[in-house]
Amino acid sequence: ESGVGKELVAKNIHNSSDRAEGPFIPINCGAIPETMLETELFGHEKGSFTGAYAKKLGLLEIASNGTLFLDEISELSQRLQGKLLRVIETESFFRVGGLREIKVDVRFVAATNRDIKKDVETGEFRPDLYYRIGALTLRIPPLRERREDIPLLVDHIIQSKPEFKHKKLSGKAMEILTNYAWPGNVRELQNVIYRALFLSSGSTIEPHDLSPDLTSGLTVSGRRLEDIEKDHILKVFREVNGQKRKAAEILGVDPKTLYRKLHRYGIDD
């Protein structure tokens, strides 16, 4: 699912490896148009296209001796999937418009919130790339299935903001967080905690500092998750007057993910 904390897991894999001293470079493949994504990954040479006034290093070069995290890899076009496969197999690539082959030493970690096996079956994702990157896979459960992790995640989020390290949650506030269904998963939890940190006046975050959505009775039990998610999306969608990108930002999901959910639940403009 979207927002479960894939980047956090990827960063921990990087930090626990022999590449920990190297760079960790994340990129969301679903958030950038294909033409821009190609130059972001591979870089380009000066004059390779209109507006290319200088040479640009791609993330493949920047991530050298480190880890490149490809979030939402299933959103890559077939053409870019092919280019990525060549990099993995040859450990080399060409900048856009370039003639010199560049060697790279990069660990690739990829993630998706889609059923990528189905994408392979339907021809949306290349099977050769899937088998190259799918040798070791991890399923990250949605937050509703690992509520015992919420206190640790809350502490991690607070500690990531040095100016708020002195703050903590009251027992009642933590109880509200652990009872909530979290349709937006870890990303939504992060947004909720950031909001509470900025709005709370004391050193302890109380229930009234939390978003009203969390105290409106939307608990893990008692209702189907799909109904909870639909109501939550619909509420946010109406609050922003149908602005899809703004709604996606508030919900903590990629715009493409939100579009699919809107279609699934029959929510129109």
C-alpha positions in Angstrom: 0.0 0.0 0.0 1.0 3.6 -0.4 2.6 5.4 2.5 3.6 2.4 4.6 7.2 3.6 5.1 9.0 2.1 2.1 11.6 4.8 2.0 12.3 4.4 5.8 12.9 0.7 5.3 15.1 1.3 2.3 17.2 3.8 4.3 17.6 1.3 7.1 18.8 -1.3 4.6 21.3 1.2 3.3 22.5 2.2 6.8 23.0 -1.4 7.8 25.0 -2.3 4.8 28.6 -1.9 3.7 27.5 1.1 1.7 26.4 3.1 4.7 29.1 5.7 4.1 27.9 6.3 0.6 24.9 8.4 -0.5 21.3 7.2 -0.2 19.4 8.8 -3.1 15.6 8.3 -3.2 13.4 9.1 -6.3 9.7 8.7 -6.8 9.3 7.3 -10.3 5.6 8.1 -10.4 5.9 11.8 -9.4 8.0 13.0 -12.4 7.1 13.1 -16.1 9.0 10.6 -18.2 11.2 13.0 -20.1 12.3 14.7 -16.9 12.7 11.4 -15.1 15.1 10.2 -17.8 17.4 13.1 -17.3 17.0 12.9 -13.5 18.2 9.3 -13.6 20.8 9.4 -16.4 21.8 13.0 -16.6 22.4 14.8 -19.9 25.2 16.3 -21.9 25.3 20.0 -22.8 23.3 20.7 -25.9 21.6 17.3 -26.0 18.2 19.0 -26.2 16.6 22.4 -26.1 17.4 24.0 -22.8 20.3 21.7 -22.0 22.7 24.6 -21.5 25.1 22.7 -19.3 26.0 19.1 -18.5 23.9 17.5 -15.7 24.9 14.5 -13.6 22.1 12.0 -13.1 21.2 10.3 -9.9 22.9 7.1 -11.1 26.2 9.0 -10.9 25.3 10.8 -7.7 24.4 7.5 -6.0 27.8 6.0 -6.9 29.1 3.7 -4.1 25.7 4.1 -2.4 22.1 3.2 -2.8 19.5 4.4 -5.3 16.0 3.9 -4.0 13.4 3.7 -6.9 10.0 4.2 -5.3 7.0 3.3 -7.3 9.2 1.6 -9.9 6.0 0.1 -11.5 5.3 3.6 -12.9 8.3 3.5 -15.2 7.6 3.4 -18.9 8.5 0.3 -20.8 11.4 2.3 -22.5 12.8 3.4 -19.1 12.4 -0.1 -17.7 14.6 -1.3 -20.6 17.2 1.3 -19.9 17.3 0.5 -16.2 17.6 -3.2 -17.0 20.7 -2.5 -19.1 22.3 -0.5 -16.2 21.7 -3.3 -13.8 23.1 -5.9 -16.2 26.1 -3.9 -17.5 26.8 -1.6 -14.5 27.1 1.2 -17.0 25.0 3.8 -18.9 25.1 6.7 -21.2 23.9 10.2 -20.3 21.1 11.6 -22.5 22.9 12.8 -25.7 26.2 11.3 -24.6 28.5 8.9 -26.4 30.8 8.0 -23.5 29.8 4.9 -21.5 29.9 5.6 -17.8 30.6 2.8 -15.2 28.6 2.9 -12.0 28.6 1.0 -8.7 25.2 1.3 -7.2 22.9 -0.8 -5.1 19.3 -0.6 -6.4 16.4 -0.9 -3.9 12.9 -0.7 -5.6 9.4 -0.4 -4.2 5.8 -0.3 -5.4 2.3 -0.2 -3.9 1.0 -2.2 -6.9 0.8 -6.0 -7.5 3.8 -6.0 -9.8 3.3 -9.7 -10.6 -0.1 -8.8 -12.2 1.6 -6.0 -14.1 4.1 -8.6 -15.5 1.2 -10.8 -16.5 -0.6 -7.9 -18.3 2.5 -6.7 -20.0 2.8 -3.4 -18.1 6.0 -4.4 -16.5 8.9 -6.2 -18.1 9.4 -9.7 -16.8 13.2 -9.6 -17.4 13.5 -6.5 -15.1 11.1 -8.0 -12.6 13.2 -11.2 -12.2 16.4 -9.1 -12.0 15.1 -7.0 -9.1 12.8 -9.5 -7.5 15.3 -12.0 -6.1 14.8 -10.7 -2.6 11.4 -9.1 -1.7 9.9 -7.7 1.4 6.3 -7.0 2.1 5.7 -4.0 4.3 2.4 -4.4 6.1 0.0 -1.4 6.3 0.1 0.4 9.6 -3.3 -1.0 10.7 -1.6 -4.5 10.8 1.3 -3.4 13.0 -0.1 -1.0 15.5 2.5 -2.0 18.0 5.0 0.0 15.8 3.1 3.3 16.2 4.9 4.4 19.5 8.3 3.7 17.9 7.3 5.5 14.7 6.0 8.5 16.6 9.3 8.8 18.6 11.3 8.5 15.3 9.2 11.3 13.7 9.5 13.6 16.7 13.3 13.0 16.9 13.6 13.9 13.3 12.6 17.5 14.2 15.4 18.8 16.6 13.3 21.8 17.7 10.6 19.5 19.0 12.7 16.8 20.6 11.5 17.8 24.1 7.8 17.0 23.2 6.0 13.8 23.9 2.5 12.3 23.6 0.2 11.8 26.5 -1.1 8.3 27.1 -4.6 9.3 25.9 -3.2 10.8 22.7 -1.2 7.7 22.0 -4.2 5.5 22.5 -6.1 7.6 19.9 -3.3 7.0 17.4 -3.2 3.3 18.0 -7.0 3.0 17.5 -7.1 4.9 14.3 -7.3 3.0 11.0 -4.6 5.0 9.2 -5.7 4.7 5.5 -2.7 6.8 4.6 -0.3 4.7 6.6 3.0 6.0 7.9 2.9 9.1 5.7 -0.4 10.1 7.2 0.9 9.4 10.7 3.9 11.7 9.9 1.6 14.5 8.8 -0.5 14.1 11.9 2.5 14.3 14.2 4.0 17.3 12.4 0.7 19.1 12.7 0.4 18.3 16.4 4.0 19.4 17.0 3.4 22.8 15.5 0.0 23.4 17.1 0.6 22.1 20.6 1.6 24.8 23.1 3.0 22.7 25.9 5.6 19.9 26.0 3.0 17.2 26.0 0.7 16.6 23.0 -2.8 16.0 24.1 -5.9 14.7 22.3 -7.1 18.2 21.4 -3.8 18.8 19.6 -4.6 16.0 17.2 -6.6 16.2 13.9 -10.3 15.9 14.5 -10.4 13.0 12.1 -8.6 10.9 14.6 -11.2 11.4 17.3 -14.3 11.0 15.2 -14.6 7.3 15.9 -12.8 5.9 12.8 -11.2 2.9 14.6 -9.6 -0.2 13.2 -12.5 -2.3 14.2 -16.2 -1.9 13.5 -16.1 -0.7 9.8 -14.7 -2.0 6.6 -11.3 -0.4 5.8 -12.6 0.4 2.3 -15.5 2.4 3.8 -13.2 4.2 6.1 -10.7 5.1 3.4 -13.5 6.2 1.0 -15.0 8.5 3.6 -11.6 9.9 4.5 -10.7 10.6 0.9 -14.1 12.1 0.1 -13.9 14.5 3.2 -10.4 15.7 2.1 -11.5 16.0 -1.5 -14.4 18.2 -0.6 -12.3 20.4 1.8 -10.0 21.3 -1.1 -12.8 21.8 -3.6 -11.8 18.9 -5.8 -8.1 19.9 -6.2 -6.6 16.5 -6.7 -3.0 17.4 -6.2 -3.8 19.3 -3.0 -5.9 16.4 -1.8 -3.0 14.0 -2.5 -0.6 16.2 -0.6 -2.9 16.2 2.5 -3.5 12.5 2.3 0.2 11.8 2.0 -0.1 9.8 -1.3 1.1 10.2 -4.8 -1.3 11.9 -7.2 -1.5 8.8 -9.4 -2.4 6.7 -6.4 -5.1 9.1 -5.5 -6.5 9.1 -9.1 -6.8 5.3 -9.0 -8.6 5.4 -5.6 -11.0 8.1 -6.8 -11.8 6.0 -9.8 -12.2 2.9 -7.6 -14.6 4.6 -5.2 -16.5 6.5 -7.9 -15.6 9.9 -6.6 -16.0 12.5 -9.3 -14.9 16.2 -9.6 
